[in-house]
Every structure is written in C-alpha cells, then in structure tokens.
Amino acid sequence: MAIFYYNPSPYGIASLNGAKQEAAKLGVQLDAFDANNDPQLQSTQIQDAITTGKYKGFWVWGLNDVALTPIINKALAAGIKVASADYTWGPLSAQNSLVGDPKLVTTVGQSIGAESTNLEAAMNAACTKQVGSGHCNIAFLPGLANYPTDTVRENAMTAYYKGKPNYTFTILPPGMYDQTASQKVAQTYFTANKNVNVFATFGDQMAAGAVTAMKLVGGYTPGKTIAVIGYGGAAEAVDQVKSGAWYATLGLYPASESRVGIAALNDALAGKPTPNVVNIINPATHPAIIDAAYLKSHPDFAPDWTLTGAAPSP
C-alpha cells in the first residue's frame, strides 16, 4: 500500500505514524509519500505510484480533491483500492456533511459543517463563562488565507454571529498553522485590542503562539481574563485544558483516521465488507469538544497526537 499525506507537520506525522502502526499490525508493506503542502507534487506522486504497478491500495490525504479526481479514477481503473482521509471526497459544495464516495473503499473523517457548529458551541459556552449574558468579544485566528476548507468554516461562523448582537466576532490575519507566525499576528492584535473575552483558532499550535503573545503584551491572563480555545486535541492542548489555562480544544484524530483507513483497505483487498464512510467523532473516545467537563467525566481520554510529533504518553 501507499499513503499520500499532507506535510511533515506534527499532524501529518501523526497521520503517517497511525498508518505505519496499523500496517505493521496487519503485515502490510507501506510506502509513504509526503506532498509537503504541494497539490501538484501530490498529483505527480500518485500518478507515478500508479505507473509502477506495485500498489494494491492507496490511503490518500488529498490536498486538492477536485484536481486529484481524474488521477484517482486512473488508480481505480488500474484495480487499486482507494480510501480517503479527513473530509468528503470532492468539491467544497460537498463538504458540509461527511459523505462516502461509492467508488472509494471508505472515507474517514468528520464534517466541516459540524466543525463550524462545534466551534460556535465552544465559543458561546466560553463567552457565558467570561461575561455571563453580557456582550462578548471573540477574536478568531484562521490558518491559511483563502484555504478552501478554512474559508468554508470562516464564512459559516461569520454568518452565524452576524445576527447575534451580543457578540462581536473578529477574524484576524491568518496564523499559517505555525506557532511563531501566530504569535506575531496575535501580538499585533492584542497590543491594539484590550477587551477580548474569548480567543479561538483552527490549530492548537496557533493557540499556543497566541498565548505567548498575550503574556508578552500583558493585560491578559488565559483561563481568567480571557478564555482560549484551540483546535486539534493535541496532548499539550489537553494538558492546558486540564490546568484551566485553556477553556477547550476541539478534537482531531489523524492517527486514528489512518488506522481505520489502512484496516479498511486491507479488509477490502481480502474481499471483506467495509463501511463506505466513518465519522471519527465518537463521544466516548473521540469527542468533538474537549473541555474540563469532558475530561472530568472521561479521565482515561487519550490524545491522538502531540505538537512535537512524538507519540502521546499512554
């Protein structure tokens, strides 16, 4: 089999490691291809992998599903089983709900529409904690400028808060899914804005950068004067929620998705039935919102990955 993953970020490495673990367990030879956030490179990697004729299964973390579709169709025509990770395979118009593609073995991930709704729920609850029924100022740090899935979620949240006079929802310049870049953006913003009640973002690493900025700027104490919401469910973020410094983080599960995807491909190759879509969100083990209440009621919760790329502690 081959895994085609996004990039060498901690999230990408976690997706790779989950695939390696499952492949080793099943006795599957797995080759890995890192696209380093380059959709064209990923297209070339998949095309070249088809040409070799050596692969029976592809596990794809697609950077541009629309552009990849003709190439994936070539793989299917060559008899290669394909499974996709994270989101519904296809254009942005199909992303609000997690839907399986009947041509693929399975799609494993979660719905973008639900991600927006879950963020809104977490931000609203944090506002209630900070200001009760008063006016709440929310600062939101996105990841990449004009990145399609980011844009879908940003637009949904902006529309949601537009009709709610008790909230001010401000989107900052992008943090590039990078801790240092996020620190710079947040430092500029918090220097000029002293009345923010809730800070949220699309990435735990970006939340960590923003918290450093808050400390440098002064006037903000995470967990007291401002509620911080990350996104990722990384081990470090979960620790911050446990300590009370962060209000919540939202769950992403790259290693678990890969384990499910590789297992499904292996079953399909053995002629066994597989679910065409798997929502990785499960309240018992893979929650959408990880806050203090959840951790108190689920003390054995195990994060799926870390911001350093190292395996989480058992």
N, C-alpha and C positions, 0 to 999 in steps of 0.2 A: 504494500500500500504506500501511498504518498500523502503527506499532509502539506497543505499550502497555507501558511499562516501570515498574519498581518505584518509583523515587525518584531524587532528584538527588544521591545519594551517588556517590563515585568509581566504585563497582561499577555503579551504574545508568547513569552517564555512559559508562562503557566499553561497556556493552551497547548504548547508543544509537549511540556512535561506530562500533562494528563494523557495525551495521545501515546507517548512513549510507555507510560506505565501500563496502559491497557493493552498495547501491542505486545509488550513483554509477557504479560499475564497470559495472553492468548497464543503466544508463539508466532506472532506476525512480524515479518520484516517490514520496517517502516523507514522510508526516506523522507527527509524534511526539506522544505523549500521556503526560505524567508524572503518575502517580497519587499521588505523594508519600506512599507507605505507607498510603493510604486505600482499602480494598477497595470501599467504597461508591462513592467517586469513580471508581474504575476501572470499576465496573459501569455507571455513568452514561456515562462516556466511550465505552465500547464500544457501548452502546445508541444513543447519539447518532450514532456513526460509521456504524452500520448504517442509521439513518434517512436519512442524507444520500444514500445510494445511490452514492457516488463511489468506493468502495474495492473492489478485487478480491481483496486479500489482507490478512490480519491476522497480525502476529507478536506473540504475547502472552506476557509475563512475568507470570503470574497471581498475584495476592496471595491469592485465595481461590477455588481452582478449583471447589469444590463449589457455591458461590454463583454463580459465573460460568457454570456449565454450561448453564443454561436460556438465557442470553443468547448464548452461543457457538452453541447449537443454532439460534437465530434467525438468526445470521450464516450458518451453513451452509445453512439453508433459503432464504436470500436469494441463494445462489450464491457466497458469499465463501469463498475458501480460507483455512484457519486452520492455523497451526503454533504449537507451544508450546515454551517455554524452561525449562531447569533441571531440572524433575522430571516424573515421570509425571503426566498429567492425571487428576485425580480425588481421592478421599478419602485420608486418612492410611493407611488399611489397604492402599492400593495402592502405597505409596511405597518399600518396601524394595528393589524392583528397578525398573530403568528399563524401562518398557513403553510401547509406542506405542499410541495410540488410533486405531483404523481410520477413524474419522470425520475425523481431522485429517491434514494433509499429512505432518507429521513431528513428533516430539518430540525435542529436542536437549538433552542434559544428562548427569547421572550419577545413580547410585542412592544414596539416602540410607543404605541398609544398608551399602553399600560405604564410604561416608564414615565411618561409625562404626568399621568394621573397620580402615580405613586409619589413623584416629586412634589406635586401640588399638595397632596395629603400631608407629607412630611413638613413642608414649609408652613402650611396652615397650622399644624399642631405646634410647631416651634414658635410661631407668632403668638399663639394663645398663651404659651408658657412665658413668653417675654413681655407681652403688653396686655394680656387679657383680651378684652373686647375693644381695645384702643386701636389707633392707626398703626399699621406695621410696614416698615420699610425693608424690602427684600433686595439684596444685591445678588445677582446671579452671574457666575463666571462660566462661559461656554468653552468648548475645546478648540475647534478649528473654524476659521472663517469660511462660510459657505460649504462646510462639510455636510453632505445631504442629510444624514440621519440626525446630526445636531440641529440643522435648520428646521426639520420637521418638529422636533421636540420644543425648540425655542418658540416657534410660531404658535404651537398649541398652548404653551404656558402664557405667552403674551396675550392671546385671545381670551384665555380663562380669566386673567387678572384685570383685563380692560373693563369688565363690567362689575368690578368689586371695589367700591370707593374706599373701603377701609384698608386697602393695600396699595402700596407703590412698588411696582416690580421693575427693576432696572437691570438691563443686560450690559455687562462690562465688555471690553475688548477681549478677544479670545486668549486663553492661557496656554494654548498649544499642547495640552495634555502633558505639560512639563512643569516640574516644581519650581525651577528657577524663573522661568518666564512668567508663571502665575504670580510669584512673589512680587515681581516688578509691576505687573498690572494692578495687583491688589494694593500695593504700597502707594501708587499714584492715586488710586480711587479713595482709599481710606484717609489719606492725607487731606483730601478735599471734602470728604463727607464724614461727619462725626455722629450721624444719627441713624445708623444702620442697625436694625434689630436682628435680622436673620441673614446669614450668608450661605449660599448653596452653590453647587458646581456639578459638572459632569464627571469629575475624577477625584479620587482620594488624594492623588499626588498633587493636584491643583489646590485642594483644600489645605493640605499641609503647607504649601507655599504661601497661601493667603494668611494662614495663622502666623507664620513667621513675620509677614508684613504687618499684621495687627500689632504684634509685640514691638516692632521697630517704630511704628507710628505712635503708639501709645493711645490711651483712652478707650481701648477695647480689651475686655477680658473674656476669652472664649469660655463658654459654659456659665457665664454670669451676665455680663452686659451685652453679649451677642451670642446667638445660637449658630453653630456651624454644622452644616450638612454636607457630607462627602458623597461620593458615588463609587462603588466598587466592591465594598465589603472586604477590603484587604485586611490582613491581620493587624497592621498598625492602626488602621482606622477603627477597627473593632475595639482595640485597646483604649483608644481615645474616648470612645463612647462609654466603655466601662468606667473610665476615670471621671466621667462627667464633663470633660473638656469639650467634646463634640456632642451635639444633640442626637445625631443619627448618621448612618451611612446607608446607601442603598446597595442591594446585592447584585454582584456579577459573579459568574461561576465558570471561568474559562477552562479550568482543569476538568471539572465535572462534565461540561459540554463535550470535551474531547473524548473522555472515557465513554460516554454514551454513544457518540458518533462512531468511534472505532469499533465498539462492540456491535452496533447495528450493521455496519458494513460487513463485519465478519459473519454475522448471522445470515445476512442476505446472500453472501457468497456460498454459504452452506445450504442455501435453499430454505432457510427458516423465515417465518413471517416477522416483519418489523413494523413498528408504528411509523406512519409517514410524517408525523410531527410530534415533537416532545417539548413541552414547555418546562424549562429547567426550574422555574419558580415553584417551590413547594413549601408551604408554611411550616412544615415540620423540620425540614433540613436545609432548604434554600429560600429563605424569606426575601420578599421584595424590600421591606424596610427593616433595618437592623437598628433598633433603638434600645434604651435602657430597659424598657418594659419587656421587650422580646428576649433580651439576654438574661434577664432575671428569671423568666419562665422557661428558658431553654439554656441552662448553664453548660450543657455539653456541645453547644454550637461550635462548629469548626470552620474557620475561614478557609476559602478555597485557594488563596494565593497571598503573596506579600508584595510590597512595593519595591523590595530589593531583588526580587526574582528567586530568592531562596524558598525552599519548601516550608510551609507553615509548620509550627510546632504541633505535635499530636495532642 
